[in-house]
Amino acid sequence: MANIKSAKKRIKVISKKTLRNKMIKSATKTAIKKVVVAVEANDKAAAQAALVGAISAIDRAYAKGTLTKNSCARKKSSLTRLVNKMA
């Protein structure tokens, strides 16, 4: 455990940031999973609607600094290809 006041504050701040990042990542993963489930169910309309939500969640995660630019681009690209491959 830290003894210095500034170190104690850093521990509190880091734990808050960790919790925030965990919530953002979890919401992003849930949105991505909705797209995958809709694609597996072969429901094109639901997959496209879920894709819009997933892209929005991914962009939000990037804006908050939780995900990097390339990671977001890769996730969006793979999801878009997955939905576009449907008949």
DASUL-V814094 format. One record per pair of residues at least 12 apart in sequence whose C-alpha atoms are under 7 Angstrom apart, sorted by the first residue. I is the first residue (numbers start at 1). J is the second residue. D is the distance in Angstrom with one decimal. If there is no record, write none. Layout:
i j d
I J D
I J D
This chain:
i j d
21 66 5.8
24 61 6.1
28 54 6.7
28 57 5.3
28 58 5.9
31 50 7.0
31 53 6.5
31 54 4.7
31 57 7.0
32 54 5.5
34 50 6.1
35 47 5.2
35 50 5.1
35 51 5.7
39 83 6.6
44 86 6.9
47 83 6.4
48 83 6.8
55 76 6.1
58 72 6.1
